[in-house]
């Protein structure tokens, strides 16, 4: 299991309501993005090397449950201010 990812996710959960949903999203050679949605709707993410690593992290954290991007999760998700620009990279900053 990726201890760095688990520590970071535990910290996220503590700061955002005590539990979170995780959507596991393969992103090619880079690995798997664990996208988090806290109880308060704030989003975060963590990268791991493989789907097996992502599943091991989720299994190790009782306050974390897997989810899909269903209607309820999308309605709960509240991106932090500046999140869209950050995700857009250089094109979102008008460079």
N, C-alpha and C positions, 0 to 999 in steps of 0.2 A: 504494500500500500504506500502511496505517496504521503509521507508524514507532513511535508510542507503544505500540500493542498488541504489536508485534513485540519491542520492548525488554523490556516487561513479561513476555512469554511466555518469552523467552530467560533472563531472571532466574529465573523459576519453574522452568524445566527444569534450570538449574544447581543449584538448591537441592533438587531432588527426584529425583536419580538420573541425570541426563544425557540423558533422553529422556522423551517424553510422548505420550499419545494425545489427540486433539482431536475432540470431537463438535460439529458445527456445527448450531446450533439457531436458526431464525428466530423472532423474538419480536415480530412485527408492526411497527408504525411505528418502534419503538425501534431496530431493526436485527437483528443476529445475535449471539447469545451463543456464544463459543468456550469450551466447557467442557473443562477440561484434567484429565487423570489422569496424574500422574507415575509413574515407575517404582516409587516407594515407596507408591503408592496414594493419596497426598494429592491432593485436588481443588482446582482453582482455576478462575477464569474471567476472560474479557475480552470487552468489547463492542466491536463495529465497526458501521459504518453499513449494510453490505450483504453479501450472500453473496459477491459478487465480491471485496470487501475481505477477508473471512474466508479465502477460497481463496488469495488472494495472500499473506496472512500465512503460511499453512500451507506454501505452495510455497517461501517464502523461508527457512524454518527446517528444515534437513535432519533435525534430531532430533525433529521433530514429524510424526506421521502421523495421518490422519483415521481415525475409527472410528465405529461405531454403538454404541448401548447394548446390546451382546450379552452373553451369559452371562459370558464371560471378563472383559470390562471391568467389568461390575457387580460381579463377585466380587473384582476387584482394588481397586476404589474404596474408600477408607477416609476418610470425611469427618473433617476436623480437629475437635477438641473445640469445641463451641459452634456448629458449622456449621448444624445443623438449626434452632437458635434464630435465628441470623442470617438464614437463608433464610425463616423464618416471619414475620419483621418484627414489628410490634407485637403480633400475636396470639400469637406464640411467647413473648413476654415477659410475658404475662398482664396486659396493660394494658387 
